[in-house]
Amino acid sequence: MSFVLVPHETPHEGLSRVIREQVEKLSAECAEAQQESSAFAHKARVRCKRIRSALRLARPLMKGKAFDRENRWWRDQARLLSELRDAGARIEALETLRPFLVTRVGVDVTRKLEERFQKQRGTVEAGEAIAAFTAGLDARADELVPPLVRGDRANLAAALGETYRMARNAMYAALDAEEPELLHEWRKQAKYHALQARLMRQQFPDALDRRVAGVRDLAELLGEVQDIEVVAAGVKRWRERPAGFLNVLDARRKSLVTGARAAGAALFSEKPKAWMNELTPPVLAGQEQA
């Protein structure tokens, strides 16, 4: 099935299924990891993020400190692939920026930069990171889908509302200072919110159908901002860097942040409680709790 909770499923059934499906796909992809190490690192980290987004929705259905334990484990598991992912991210970021860079600094400079990033990626040892990641999955093979208690749509709505609040707070912090770390945190929280909206779009179609695309597009905009940061970091010690190259990147960054600011205002202008009332009116929430 797809990455969505279908109406006939109870919350604990649907979330357990989603997590199980992502774990199974991740395990299958590990078998081909060595052949396409950079691609695997990206896909595996996406799978981990999807699982963590489902866990956030499942938090009200988990006992004790189970959520903290599971969320932390998947976070640490994804970090095993960070260096490998970062090496590939420079190449992917350059591909995203290629049309922009070719227009402003030329084909030759862009090609030389690609060669530099390819050389850097070749210095990263992929085997150990992938082996550690795979061993971690194998060691917990029977525990990767946590037991969930029964719940209702009000529980899911409350969890989604918390992710909305976190994304909204991250937006205001990021746009106040526009620092790379804060913009990255906003992107991260926006992606969690986008994934949860995607998961729940059939549960609350009136509120989430159009929102799924809007938050996804915002996360992609912020992803392009991060691409700028990745490329800029990769050229700081580049002796052949042409004069004004960083200024070119900064101009593109400012344009993207302006677009993200407008998109964020449209998506997160309402306070969390007001947005929650639109998602699931108080009367409906009361009926489900009864």
C-alpha positions as CSV (number, residue, x, y, z in Angstrom):
1,M,0.0,0.0,0.0
2,S,1.1,3.6,-0.3
3,F,2.4,6.0,2.3
4,V,-1.1,7.0,3.6
5,L,-3.5,6.0,6.3
6,V,-6.7,4.8,4.6
7,P,-10.1,5.5,6.2
8,H,-11.0,1.9,7.1
9,E,-7.8,1.5,9.2
10,T,-7.7,2.3,12.9
11,P,-4.8,4.6,13.8
12,H,-2.7,1.9,15.4
13,E,-3.3,-0.5,12.5
14,G,-2.5,2.1,9.9
15,L,0.6,3.4,11.6
16,S,1.9,-0.1,12.3
17,R,1.4,-1.0,8.6
18,V,3.2,2.2,7.4
19,I,6.2,1.6,9.6
20,R,6.4,-2.0,8.7
21,E,6.3,-1.3,5.0
22,Q,9.0,1.3,5.2
23,V,11.2,-1.1,7.3
24,E,10.7,-3.9,4.7
25,K,11.6,-1.6,1.8
26,L,14.6,-0.4,3.6
27,S,15.8,-3.9,4.4
28,A,15.4,-4.9,0.7
29,E,17.4,-1.8,-0.4
30,C,20.3,-2.7,1.9
31,A,21.0,-5.7,-0.4
32,E,21.9,-3.4,-3.3
33,A,23.6,-0.7,-1.2
34,Q,27.2,-1.3,-2.1
35,Q,26.5,-0.9,-5.9
36,E,24.9,2.5,-5.5
37,S,26.2,3.8,-2.2
38,S,25.4,7.5,-2.5
39,A,21.9,6.8,-3.8
40,F,21.4,4.3,-1.0
41,A,22.4,6.8,1.6
42,H,19.9,9.2,0.3
43,K,17.0,6.7,0.1
44,A,17.8,5.2,3.5
45,R,17.8,8.5,5.2
46,V,14.4,9.3,3.5
47,R,13.0,6.0,4.8
48,C,14.3,6.8,8.3
49,K,12.6,10.2,8.1
50,R,9.3,8.7,7.0
51,I,9.4,6.2,9.9
52,R,10.2,9.0,12.3
53,S,7.3,11.1,11.0
54,A,5.0,8.1,11.5
55,L,6.4,7.6,15.0
56,R,5.6,11.3,15.8
57,L,2.0,10.6,14.8
58,A,2.0,7.4,16.9
59,R,3.4,9.1,20.0
60,P,0.0,9.3,21.8
61,L,-0.4,5.6,21.1
62,M,3.0,4.6,22.6
63,K,3.5,3.7,26.3
64,G,6.0,5.4,28.6
65,K,9.3,6.5,27.0
66,A,8.9,4.2,24.0
67,F,8.6,7.1,21.6
68,D,11.8,8.8,22.8
69,R,13.7,5.5,22.6
70,E,12.4,4.7,19.0
71,N,12.8,8.2,17.7
72,R,16.4,8.4,19.0
73,W,17.3,5.0,17.6
74,W,16.1,5.9,14.1
75,R,17.9,9.3,14.3
76,D,21.2,7.7,15.3
77,Q,20.7,5.0,12.6
78,A,20.4,7.7,9.9
79,R,23.4,9.5,11.2
80,L,25.5,6.5,10.4
81,L,25.1,7.5,6.8
82,S,25.6,11.2,7.2
83,E,29.2,11.5,5.8
84,L,28.3,9.3,2.9
85,R,25.1,11.3,2.3
86,D,27.0,14.6,2.5
87,A,29.5,13.6,-0.1
88,G,26.7,12.7,-2.5
89,A,24.7,15.8,-1.5
90,R,27.4,18.1,-3.0
91,I,26.9,16.5,-6.4
92,E,23.1,16.6,-6.1
93,A,23.2,20.2,-5.0
94,L,25.3,21.1,-8.0
95,E,22.9,19.4,-10.3
96,T,20.1,21.5,-8.9
97,L,22.0,24.7,-9.3
98,R,23.6,23.8,-12.7
99,P,21.2,25.9,-14.9
100,F,21.6,28.9,-12.6
101,L,25.5,28.5,-12.4
102,V,26.0,27.9,-16.1
103,T,24.1,31.1,-16.9
104,R,26.1,33.2,-14.4
105,V,29.6,31.7,-14.2
106,G,29.8,29.6,-17.3
107,V,30.1,26.0,-18.4
108,D,33.8,25.6,-17.6
109,V,33.6,26.8,-14.0
110,T,30.6,24.6,-13.4
111,R,32.4,21.6,-14.9
112,K,35.5,22.1,-12.8
113,L,33.4,22.4,-9.7
114,E,31.7,19.1,-10.5
115,E,35.1,17.5,-10.9
116,R,36.1,18.8,-7.5
117,F,33.0,17.4,-5.8
118,Q,33.4,14.0,-7.6
119,K,37.0,13.8,-6.3
120,Q,35.8,14.6,-2.8
121,R,33.1,11.9,-2.9
122,G,35.7,9.4,-4.0
123,T,37.6,9.8,-0.7
124,V,34.6,8.7,1.5
125,E,34.7,5.1,2.6
126,A,31.2,3.8,2.0
127,G,31.5,0.1,3.0
128,E,31.9,0.6,6.7
129,A,29.0,3.1,7.0
130,I,26.6,0.8,5.1
131,A,27.7,-2.3,7.0
132,A,27.1,-0.5,10.3
133,F,23.7,0.7,9.1
134,T,22.7,-2.8,7.9
135,A,24.0,-4.5,11.1
136,G,21.8,-2.1,13.2
137,L,18.7,-3.1,11.3
138,D,19.5,-6.8,11.6
139,A,20.2,-6.6,15.3
140,R,16.6,-5.2,15.9
141,A,14.8,-7.0,13.1
142,D,12.0,-8.2,15.4
143,E,11.6,-4.8,17.2
144,L,11.5,-2.2,14.5
145,V,7.7,-1.9,14.5
146,P,6.8,-0.8,18.0
147,P,3.6,-2.0,19.7
148,L,0.8,0.6,19.7
149,V,-2.3,1.0,21.8
150,R,-5.6,1.7,20.3
151,G,-6.4,5.3,19.5
152,D,-8.6,7.6,17.4
153,R,-8.5,10.4,14.9
154,A,-8.3,12.9,17.7
155,N,-5.0,11.4,18.8
156,L,-3.6,11.7,15.3
157,A,-4.9,15.3,14.9
158,A,-3.3,16.3,18.2
159,A,0.1,14.8,17.0
160,L,-0.2,16.6,13.7
161,G,-1.0,19.9,15.5
162,E,2.2,19.5,17.5
163,T,4.2,19.1,14.3
164,Y,2.4,22.2,12.8
165,R,3.4,24.1,16.0
166,M,7.1,23.0,15.7
167,A,7.3,23.9,12.0
168,R,5.7,27.3,12.7
169,N,8.1,28.1,15.5
170,A,11.0,27.0,13.4
171,M,9.8,29.3,10.6
172,Y,9.7,32.4,12.9
173,A,13.2,31.6,14.3
174,A,14.6,31.1,10.8
175,L,13.2,34.2,9.2
176,D,14.2,36.3,12.1
177,A,17.9,35.6,11.6
178,E,18.1,33.7,8.3
179,E,21.1,31.7,9.6
180,P,21.9,28.4,7.9
181,E,21.3,26.3,10.9
182,L,17.9,27.8,11.6
183,L,16.8,27.6,8.0
184,H,17.9,23.9,8.0
185,E,15.8,23.3,11.2
186,W,12.8,24.9,9.5
187,R,13.3,22.7,6.5
188,K,13.5,19.6,8.7
189,Q,10.3,20.5,10.6
190,A,8.5,21.4,7.4
191,K,9.4,18.0,5.9
192,Y,8.0,16.2,9.0
193,H,4.8,18.2,8.7
194,A,4.6,17.5,4.9
195,L,5.1,13.8,5.5
196,Q,2.4,13.7,8.2
197,A,0.0,15.7,6.1
198,R,0.6,13.1,3.3
199,L,0.0,10.3,5.7
200,M,-3.3,11.8,7.0
201,R,-4.7,13.3,3.8
202,Q,-7.5,10.7,3.6
203,Q,-8.4,11.2,7.2
204,F,-8.9,14.9,6.9
205,P,-9.2,15.5,3.1
206,D,-10.8,19.0,3.3
207,A,-8.0,20.4,5.4
208,L,-5.0,18.4,4.0
209,D,-5.5,17.6,0.3
210,R,-4.1,21.0,-1.0
211,R,-1.8,21.4,2.0
212,V,0.2,18.3,1.1
213,A,1.6,19.9,-2.1
214,G,2.1,23.4,-0.5
215,V,4.2,22.1,2.4
216,R,6.1,19.8,0.1
217,D,6.9,22.7,-2.2
218,L,8.0,24.8,0.8
219,A,10.4,22.0,1.9
220,E,11.8,21.8,-1.6
221,L,12.4,25.6,-1.6
222,L,14.3,25.3,1.7
223,G,16.1,22.3,0.3
224,E,17.4,24.6,-2.5
225,V,18.6,27.0,0.2
226,Q,20.5,24.2,1.8
227,D,21.9,23.3,-1.6
228,I,23.4,26.8,-1.8
229,E,25.0,26.3,1.7
230,V,26.4,22.9,0.6
231,V,28.0,24.2,-2.5
232,A,29.3,27.3,-0.8
233,A,31.0,25.2,1.9
234,G,32.5,23.0,-0.8
235,V,34.2,26.0,-2.6
236,K,35.6,27.9,0.4
237,R,39.1,26.5,-0.2
238,W,38.9,26.2,-3.9
239,R,41.8,28.1,-5.4
240,E,40.3,28.2,-8.8
241,R,37.1,29.8,-7.5
242,P,36.3,32.8,-9.7
243,A,35.9,36.2,-8.2
244,G,32.3,36.9,-7.1
245,F,31.3,33.3,-7.1
246,L,30.1,33.4,-3.5
247,N,28.2,36.6,-4.3
248,V,26.4,34.7,-7.1
249,L,25.4,32.0,-4.6
250,D,24.3,34.5,-2.0
251,A,22.0,36.3,-4.5
252,R,20.3,33.0,-5.4
253,R,20.0,32.2,-1.7
254,K,18.3,35.5,-0.9
255,S,15.8,34.9,-3.7
256,L,14.9,31.5,-2.4
257,V,14.5,32.7,1.2
258,T,12.2,35.4,-0.1
259,G,10.1,32.7,-1.8
260,A,10.1,30.5,1.3
261,R,9.1,33.5,3.5
262,A,6.0,34.0,1.3
263,A,5.1,30.3,1.2
264,G,5.6,30.0,4.9
265,A,3.3,32.9,5.6
266,A,0.5,31.3,3.6
267,L,0.9,27.9,5.3
268,F,1.6,28.9,8.9
269,S,-0.1,32.2,9.5
270,E,-2.7,30.7,11.8
271,K,-1.9,30.0,15.4
272,P,-1.8,26.2,16.2
273,K,-5.1,26.1,18.1
274,A,-7.0,27.9,15.3
275,W,-5.5,25.7,12.7
276,M,-6.4,22.6,14.8
277,N,-10.0,23.7,14.9
278,E,-10.1,23.8,11.2
279,L,-8.6,20.4,10.9
280,T,-10.9,18.8,13.4
281,P,-13.7,20.9,14.9
282,P,-14.0,20.7,18.7
283,V,-17.4,19.0,18.4
284,L,-15.9,16.2,16.3
285,A,-12.9,15.8,18.6
286,G,-15.3,15.6,21.6
287,Q,-17.4,12.9,19.8
288,E,-14.3,10.8,19.1
289,Q,-13.1,11.0,22.7
290,A,-16.6,10.1,24.0
